[in-house]
Amino acid sequence: MSWDVKFTSKAEKQAKNVPPKVRESLFALVLEIRKLGPTRTTWHNYGKIRGKKDCYHCHLKKGKPTYIAIWKVTDKESKLVEVRYVGTHENADYGRIC
């Protein structure tokens, strides 16, 4: 059974405003999460966000600016993941997002 990936309304708007290459990486990530689950260790700087349950992030584009995605498993039984942030690393407030 595949995972269902949703975007918060804010993350959906953010995804529309990133450069096209970053958007392509984001949708490749979403396809992987749907097929293989939320743990994506092959992505650059992938990691669990400390102090937050079932919340993860990875880099979509290295360099300056660095673009990241943050997602959270909202329901393990239903296999539901919610993308909560897409944007620059510098603007990410991990504590508030997850």
Backbone as a printed PyTorch tensor [residue, N CA C, xyz], in Angstrom:
tensor([[[  0.8420,  -1.1890,   0.0000],
         [  0.0000,   0.0000,   0.0000],
         [  0.8830,   1.2470,   0.0000]],

        [[  0.5460,   2.2030,  -0.8180],
         [  1.3650,   3.4080,  -0.9170],
         [  0.9560,   4.4490,   0.1270]],

        [[  1.8470,   5.3890,   0.3450],
         [  1.6050,   6.4770,   1.2840],
         [  0.8800,   7.6070,   0.5660]],

        [[  0.0100,   8.2890,   1.2950],
         [ -0.6900,   9.4540,   0.7570],
         [  0.0800,  10.6960,   1.2100]],

        [[  0.4390,  11.5680,   0.2810],
         [  1.2020,  12.7770,   0.5990],
         [  0.3350,  13.9960,   0.3030]],

        [[  0.1160,  14.7940,   1.3250],
         [ -0.6620,  16.0320,   1.2010],
         [  0.2730,  17.2100,   1.4650]],

        [[ -0.1120,  18.3810,   0.9920],
         [  0.6090,  19.6220,   1.2690],
         [ -0.2940,  20.5070,   2.1150]],

        [[  0.2800,  21.1870,   3.1040],
         [ -0.4990,  22.2150,   3.7770],
         [ -0.7250,  23.3180,   2.7460]],

        [[ -1.7140,  24.1600,   2.9740],
         [ -1.9840,  25.2260,   2.0010],
         [ -0.7850,  26.1560,   1.8700]],

        [[ -0.0990,  26.3990,   2.9870],
         [  1.0840,  27.2570,   2.9530],
         [  2.2190,  26.6060,   2.1530]],

        [[  2.4460,  25.3130,   2.3750],
         [  3.5040,  24.6050,   1.6470],
         [  3.1880,  24.5210,   0.1570]],

        [[  1.9190,  24.4200,  -0.1830],
         [  1.5250,  24.3890,  -1.5880],
         [  1.8660,  25.7170,  -2.2690]],

        [[  1.6070,  26.8170,  -1.5830],
         [  1.9580,  28.1380,  -2.1180],
         [  3.4690,  28.2890,  -2.2260]],

        [[  4.1800,  27.8130,  -1.2060],
         [  5.6360,  27.9090,  -1.2140],
         [  6.2170,  27.1160,  -2.3860]],

        [[  5.6590,  25.9380,  -2.6530],
         [  6.1620,  25.0860,  -3.7300],
         [  6.0040,  25.7590,  -5.0930]],

        [[  4.9730,  26.5590,  -5.2400],
         [  4.7480,  27.2570,  -6.5120],
         [  5.7450,  28.3890,  -6.7330]],

        [[  6.3690,  28.8610,  -5.6490],
         [  7.2650,  30.0140,  -5.7380],
         [  8.7540,  29.6680,  -5.7500]],

        [[  9.0950,  28.3880,  -5.7270],
         [ 10.5110,  28.0140,  -5.7820],
         [ 10.9240,  27.8650,  -7.2400]],

        [[ 12.2270,  27.9180,  -7.5300],
         [ 12.6990,  27.7460,  -8.9090],
         [ 12.2710,  26.3890,  -9.4910]],

        [[ 12.1100,  26.3140, -10.7980],
         [ 11.6450,  25.0780, -11.4400],
         [ 12.4650,  23.8310, -11.0930]],

        [[ 13.7850,  23.9390, -11.0270],
         [ 14.6270,  22.7740, -10.6960],
         [ 14.3370,  22.2700,  -9.2820]],

        [[ 14.0990,  23.1910,  -8.3610],
         [ 13.7760,  22.8270,  -6.9800],
         [ 12.4130,  22.1390,  -6.9440]],

        [[ 11.4670,  22.6650,  -7.7060],
         [ 10.1230,  22.0740,  -7.7720],
         [ 10.2010,  20.6480,  -8.3240]],

        [[ 11.0620,  20.4310,  -9.3260],
         [ 11.2480,  19.0800,  -9.8720],
         [ 11.7880,  18.1340,  -8.7980]],

        [[ 12.7640,  18.6090,  -8.0200],
         [ 13.3190,  17.7880,  -6.9420],
         [ 12.2540,  17.4890,  -5.8950]],

        [[ 11.4340,  18.4780,  -5.5830],
         [ 10.3680,  18.2890,  -4.5950],
         [  9.4030,  17.2060,  -5.0540]],

        [[  8.9900,  17.2490,  -6.2930],
         [  8.0410,  16.2550,  -6.7650],
         [  8.6670,  14.8730,  -6.9140]],

        [[  9.9720,  14.8090,  -7.1620],
         [ 10.6710,  13.5200,  -7.1400],
         [ 10.6680,  12.9630,  -5.7090]],

        [[ 10.8780,  13.8340,  -4.7300],
         [ 10.8310,  13.4300,  -3.3250],
         [  9.4440,  12.9210,  -2.9670]],

        [[  8.4120,  13.6450,  -3.3720],
         [  7.0300,  13.2430,  -3.0770],
         [  6.7290,  11.8740,  -3.6930]],

        [[  7.1690,  11.6480,  -4.9170],
         [  6.9470,  10.3380,  -5.5520],
         [  7.6360,   9.2180,  -4.7710]],

        [[  8.8510,   9.4900,  -4.2930],
         [  9.5690,   8.4910,  -3.4870],
         [  8.8540,   8.2230,  -2.1760]],

        [[  8.3770,   9.2760,  -1.5180],
         [  7.6580,   9.0960,  -0.2530],
         [  6.3950,   8.2770,  -0.4950]],

        [[  5.6740,   8.5560,  -1.5620],
         [  4.4490,   7.7970,  -1.8800],
         [  4.7600,   6.3140,  -2.0780]],

        [[  5.8420,   6.0480,  -2.7580],
         [  6.1730,   4.6650,  -3.0960],
         [  6.8780,   3.9220,  -1.9600]],

        [[  7.8300,   4.6060,  -1.2850],
         [  8.7120,   3.9220,  -0.3400],
         [  8.5520,   4.3280,   1.1200]],

        [[  7.7610,   5.3690,   1.3980],
         [  7.5620,   5.8040,   2.7750],
         [  8.3520,   7.0510,   3.1160]],

        [[  8.1340,   7.5860,   4.3200],
         [  8.7020,   8.8850,   4.7000],
         [ 10.1910,   8.8970,   5.0260]],

        [[ 10.7990,   7.7590,   5.2730],
         [ 12.2240,   7.7130,   5.5980],
         [ 13.0230,   7.6750,   4.3060]],

        [[ 13.6310,   8.8050,   3.9340],
         [ 14.3310,   8.9320,   2.6590],
         [ 15.8130,   9.2160,   2.8830]],

        [[ 16.5510,   8.2240,   3.2870],
         [ 17.9640,   8.3870,   3.6640],
         [ 18.8860,   8.7110,   2.4950]],

        [[ 18.4610,   8.5340,   1.2650],
         [ 19.3300,   8.7900,   0.1160],
         [ 19.3620,  10.2650,  -0.2840]],

        [[ 18.5200,  11.1030,   0.2920],
         [ 18.4700,  12.5240,  -0.0590],
         [ 19.5160,  13.2960,   0.7440]],

        [[ 20.0460,  14.3770,   0.1410],
         [ 21.0770,  15.1910,   0.7860],
         [ 20.5860,  15.7460,   2.1150]],

        [[ 21.4130,  15.6120,   3.1200],
         [ 21.1590,  16.1290,   4.4570],
         [ 19.8080,  15.7020,   5.0150]],

        [[ 19.3670,  14.5050,   4.6400],
         [ 18.1300,  13.9700,   5.2000],
         [ 18.3170,  13.7740,   6.6930]],

        [[ 17.2950,  14.0490,   7.4640],
         [ 17.3650,  13.7820,   8.8950],
         [ 16.0330,  13.9700,   9.5760]],

        [[ 15.9500,  13.3410,  10.7340],
         [ 14.7900,  13.5200,  11.5980],
         [ 15.0210,  14.8150,  12.3660]],

        [[ 13.9860,  15.5920,  12.5390],
         [ 14.1270,  16.8500,  13.2700],
         [ 14.0950,  16.5380,  14.7610]],

        [[ 15.1670,  16.9080,  15.4450],
         [ 15.3100,  16.5980,  16.8720],
         [ 14.2000,  17.2190,  17.6970]],

        [[ 13.6890,  16.4240,  18.6210],
         [ 12.6620,  16.9060,  19.5320],
         [ 11.2610,  16.9230,  18.9460]],

        [[ 11.1210,  16.5140,  17.7070],
         [  9.8140,  16.4850,  17.0370],
         [  9.5260,  15.0590,  16.5920]],

        [[  8.3500,  14.5760,  16.9150],
         [  7.9960,  13.2070,  16.5890],
         [  7.5950,  13.0880,  15.1160]],

        [[  8.1910,  12.1270,  14.4370],
         [  7.8670,  11.7980,  13.0430],
         [  7.9640,  12.9820,  12.0970]],

        [[  8.9390,  13.8430,  12.2950],
         [  9.1290,  15.0210,  11.4460],
         [ 10.5250,  14.9380,  10.8090]],

        [[ 10.5810,  15.1430,   9.4810],
         [ 11.8180,  14.9480,   8.7220],
         [ 12.0840,  16.1180,   7.7930]],

        [[ 13.3340,  16.2200,   7.3350],
         [ 13.6720,  17.2340,   6.3400],
         [ 14.8100,  16.7280,   5.4600]],

        [[ 14.9600,  17.3720,   4.3070],
         [ 16.1080,  17.0980,   3.4440],
         [ 16.3380,  18.3120,   2.5630]],

        [[ 17.5190,  18.3590,   1.9580],
         [ 17.8540,  19.4420,   1.0420],
         [ 17.3970,  19.0750,  -0.3610]],

        [[ 16.7260,  20.0070,  -1.0050],
         [ 16.2990,  19.8290,  -2.3870],
         [ 17.3350,  20.3930,  -3.3470]],

        [[ 18.0680,  21.4190,  -2.8690],
         [ 19.1270,  22.0410,  -3.6710],
         [ 20.2020,  22.5380,  -2.7230]],

        [[ 21.4400,  22.1280,  -2.9720],
         [ 22.5600,  22.5960,  -2.1660],
         [ 23.0470,  23.9350,  -2.7020]],

        [[ 23.8860,  24.6010,  -1.9560],
         [ 24.4570,  25.8720,  -2.3880],
         [ 23.7430,  27.0410,  -1.7470]],

        [[ 23.8850,  28.1990,  -2.3650],
         [ 23.2450,  29.3970,  -1.8310],
         [ 22.2670,  29.9370,  -2.8480]],

        [[ 21.0140,  30.0420,  -2.5030],
         [ 20.4220,  29.5700,  -1.2460],
         [ 20.1620,  28.0620,  -1.2920]],

        [[ 20.1520,  27.4510,  -0.1250],
         [ 19.8310,  26.0430,   0.0100],
         [ 18.3230,  25.9220,   0.1860]],

        [[ 17.7020,  25.0670,  -0.6080],
         [ 16.2610,  24.8370,  -0.4960],
         [ 16.0200,  23.5170,   0.2060]],

        [[ 15.0080,  23.4950,   1.0860],
         [ 14.6940,  22.2940,   1.8560],
         [ 13.2020,  21.9910,   1.7880]],

        [[ 12.8710,  20.7740,   2.1890],
         [ 11.4810,  20.3730,   2.3780],
         [ 11.3810,  19.7710,   3.7740]],

        [[ 10.2700,  20.0410,   4.4390],
         [ 10.0030,  19.4740,   5.7610],
         [  8.6560,  18.7630,   5.6850]],

        [[  8.6300,  17.5190,   6.1660],
         [  7.3860,  16.7620,   6.1560],
         [  7.2060,  16.0210,   7.4660]],

        [[  5.9490,  15.6770,   7.7560],
         [  5.6020,  15.0200,   9.0060],
         [  4.6400,  13.8760,   8.7260]],

        [[  4.8660,  12.7460,   9.4060],
         [  3.9310,  11.6300,   9.3310],
         [  2.7770,  11.9810,  10.2650]],

        [[  1.5850,  12.1610,   9.7070],
         [  0.4420,  12.5550,  10.5340],
         [ -0.4140,  11.3740,  10.9520]],

        [[ -0.3360,  10.2640,  10.2080],
         [ -1.1010,   9.0720,  10.5710],
         [ -0.3950,   7.8370,  10.0160]],

        [[  0.2140,   7.0580,  10.9080],
         [  0.9540,   5.8670,  10.4720],
         [  0.0210,   4.7680,   9.9830]],

        [[ -1.1280,   4.6060,  10.6270],
         [ -2.0610,   3.5530,  10.2310],
         [ -2.6170,   3.7910,   8.8330]],

        [[ -2.9860,   5.0350,   8.5440],
         [ -3.5320,   5.3810,   7.2290],
         [ -2.4400,   5.7100,   6.2210]],

        [[ -1.1880,   5.7250,   6.6910],
         [ -0.0240,   6.0630,   5.8570],
         [ -0.1980,   7.4470,   5.2280]],

        [[ -0.3040,   8.4450,   6.0760],
         [ -0.5050,   9.8230,   5.6310],
         [  0.6840,  10.6890,   6.0250]],

        [[  1.2480,  11.3970,   5.0390],
         [  2.3740,  12.3040,   5.2410],
         [  1.9320,  13.6910,   4.7940]],

        [[  2.3560,  14.7070,   5.5560],
         [  2.0040,  16.0870,   5.2260],
         [  3.2750,  16.8970,   5.0170]],

        [[  3.4190,  17.4770,   3.8220],
         [  4.5420,  18.3740,   3.5480],
         [  4.1710,  19.7180,   4.1710]],

        [[  5.0440,  20.2230,   5.0700],
         [  4.7160,  21.4350,   5.8160],
         [  5.5120,  22.6640,   5.4300]],

        [[  6.6540,  22.4720,   4.7690],
         [  7.4740,  23.6250,   4.3900],
         [  8.2930,  23.2870,   3.1620]],

        [[  8.3560,  24.2230,   2.2380],
         [  9.2220,  24.1390,   1.0640],
         [  9.7940,  25.5330,   0.8830]],

        [[ 11.1070,  25.6570,   1.0010],
         [ 11.7160,  26.9710,   0.8460],
         [ 13.1700,  26.9650,   1.2380]],

        [[ 13.6920,  28.1510,   1.4870],
         [ 15.1120,  28.2680,   1.8100],
         [ 15.3810,  27.8250,   3.2380]],

        [[ 16.5670,  27.2960,   3.4160],
         [ 17.0030,  26.8330,   4.7330],
         [ 17.0440,  27.9990,   5.7190]],

        [[ 17.4440,  29.1640,   5.2270],
         [ 17.6020,  30.3380,   6.0850],
         [ 16.2710,  30.7920,   6.6890]],

        [[ 15.1610,  30.5790,   5.9920],
         [ 13.8510,  31.0250,   6.4740],
         [ 13.0930,  29.9710,   7.2610]],

        [[ 13.6530,  28.7880,   7.4130],
         [ 12.9500,  27.6890,   8.0790],
         [ 13.0550,  27.8000,   9.6040]],

        [[ 11.9130,  27.7680,  10.2580],
         [ 11.8460,  27.7330,  11.7210],
         [ 11.3540,  26.3340,  12.0970]],

        [[ 12.3010,  25.4140,  12.2910],
         [ 11.9690,  24.0110,  12.5130],
         [ 11.0160,  23.8120,  13.6910]],

        [[ 11.2110,  24.5490,  14.7570],
         [ 10.3740,  24.4050,  15.9470],
         [  8.9240,  24.7650,  15.6890]],

        [[  8.6940,  25.7590,  14.8640],
         [  7.3410,  26.1940,  14.5900],
         [  6.6670,  25.3430,  13.5040]],

        [[  7.4480,  24.8370,  12.5860],
         [  6.8910,  24.1380,  11.4320],
         [  6.3270,  22.7610,  11.8110]],

        [[  7.0300,  22.0490,  12.6590],
         [  6.5660,  20.6850,  13.0040],
         [  5.8430,  20.6040,  14.2960]]])
